[in-house]
């Protein structure tokens, strides 16, 4: 049974997507909600009906519901069989729950840009300008590869339009060669690609076989971060 908070002038909505970062975002949202003493809601959106979700997704949802209950969240919301754009669903939920703050992981933001070529932040700001948006960097939560990633394997990046695509077979289209560290707990090729560019070693984020930015991310723990 979810507990109601005393301060209802603020409300926090955490938007999560499948993968290990979902739990980290929920915990981060819980800490912020406790600071404000406000309600905490957790939202995930899927275009498929719940009874058609694969085993991996179902496991994530079960874990998230349990964690939401443990952290005294005011609600875990699954919007399944949803055909509307994700930002529309987020905006509608924010209005219904009177959320004044929304947390979105960098993974969700990047994935949305892959689909629409437009920032979900800009779309949400137009839809619900009264809400504060927080984009939580995935790099903030990356840990030692021995704990969160499988053993690295040889991989390559090839151009794919304006972005890059991760492949495991060498060809003449290859532009970068390196090592891919896949995240545990996902059937998709999500993780970190490590390679050398202009004499500098870079580690870039891979989301479902795609690299949208050659921006370095840190795989080492931040001593100032809390567990």
Residue pairs with C-beta under 8 A, 6 or more apart in sequence:
2 68
2 69
2 72
2 73
2 74
2 75
3 72
3 74
4 39
4 74
5 33
5 37
5 38
5 39
5 40
5 74
6 37
7 36
7 37
7 38
8 38
8 39
8 98
9 38
9 100
10 36
10 37
10 38
10 39
10 100
10 101
11 38
11 39
11 41
11 97
11 98
11 99
11 100
11 101
12 29
12 32
12 33
12 36
12 38
12 39
12 40
12 41
12 99
12 100
12 101
12 102
12 103
13 41
13 42
13 43
13 90
13 93
13 94
13 97
13 99
13 101
13 102
13 103
14 25
14 26
14 28
14 29
14 40
14 41
14 42
14 43
14 102
14 103
15 25
15 43
15 44
15 45
15 90
15 102
15 103
15 104
15 105
15 108
16 22
16 25
16 26
16 42
16 43
16 44
16 64
16 105
16 108
17 44
17 105
17 107
17 108
17 111
18 44
18 56
18 57
18 60
18 186
19 60
19 107
19 183
19 185
19 186
19 188
19 190
20 148
20 183
20 184
20 185
20 186
21 105
21 107
21 138
21 141
22 44
22 60
22 64
22 105
23 63
23 64
23 67
24 141
25 103
25 105
25 136
26 42
26 64
26 67
26 68
26 71
26 73
27 67
27 71
28 103
28 136
29 40
29 42
29 103
30 40
30 71
30 73
31 226
32 101
32 103
32 134
33 39
33 40
33 73
36 101
38 100
39 74
39 75
39 97
40 71
40 72
40 73
40 74
41 73
41 74
41 75
41 76
41 77
41 93
41 97
41 99
42 64
42 68
42 73
42 75
42 76
42 77
43 77
43 79
43 89
43 90
43 93
44 61
44 64
44 77
44 78
44 79
45 79
45 82
45 86
45 89
45 90
46 53
46 57
46 78
46 79
46 80
46 81
46 82
47 81
47 82
47 83
48 80
48 81
49 80
49 81
50 61
50 78
50 80
50 81
53 61
53 80
54 187
56 185
56 186
56 187
61 78
64 76
65 76
68 75
68 76
69 76
75 97
77 93
79 89
79 93
82 89
85 116
85 123
86 108
86 112
86 120
87 112
87 120
87 123
87 124
87 127
88 127
90 102
90 124
91 124
91 127
91 128
93 99
94 102
94 128
94 131
95 128
99 131
100 130
100 131
100 132
101 131
101 132
101 133
101 134
102 124
102 131
102 132
102 133
102 134
103 134
103 136
104 120
104 121
104 133
104 134
104 135
104 136
105 135
105 136
105 138
106 135
106 136
106 137
106 138
106 139
106 205
107 138
107 190
107 205
107 207
108 120
109 119
109 120
109 121
109 135
110 205
110 207
110 212
110 213
111 207
111 208
112 118
112 119
112 120
113 119
113 120
113 212
114 163
114 207
114 208
114 210
114 212
116 123
121 133
121 135
124 131
124 133
125 133
138 205
138 217
139 205
139 217
139 218
140 222
140 225
141 225
142 148
142 192
142 217
142 218
142 219
142 220
143 219
143 220
143 221
144 219
144 220
144 221
145 152
145 181
145 192
145 219
148 183
148 184
149 181
149 182
149 183
149 184
149 191
149 192
149 219
150 181
150 182
150 183
150 184
150 191
151 181
152 179
152 180
152 181
152 194
153 168
153 179
153 180
153 182
154 168
154 177
154 178
154 179
154 180
155 166
155 167
155 168
155 177
155 178
155 179
155 180
155 193
156 166
156 167
156 168
156 169
156 170
156 171
156 174
156 176
156 177
156 178
157 164
157 165
157 166
157 167
157 174
157 175
157 176
157 178
157 193
157 195
157 211
158 164
158 165
158 167
158 171
158 173
158 174
158 175
159 165
159 173
159 175
160 210
163 210
163 211
163 212
164 175
164 176
164 210
164 211
164 212
164 214
165 209
165 210
165 211
166 180
166 189
166 193
166 206
166 209
166 210
166 211
167 174
168 180
170 177
176 193
176 195
176 197
177 195
178 193
178 194
178 195
178 196
179 193
179 194
179 195
180 189
180 191
180 192
180 193
180 194
180 206
181 191
181 192
181 193
181 194
181 219
182 189
182 190
182 191
183 190
183 191
188 208
188 209
189 206
189 208
189 209
190 206
190 207
190 208
191 205
191 206
192 203
192 204
192 205
192 206
192 217
192 219
193 203
193 204
193 206
193 211
194 201
194 202
194 203
195 201
195 202
195 204
196 202
197 214
202 214
202 216
203 216
203 217
203 218
203 219
204 211
204 213
204 214
204 215
204 216
204 217
205 211
205 213
205 215
205 217
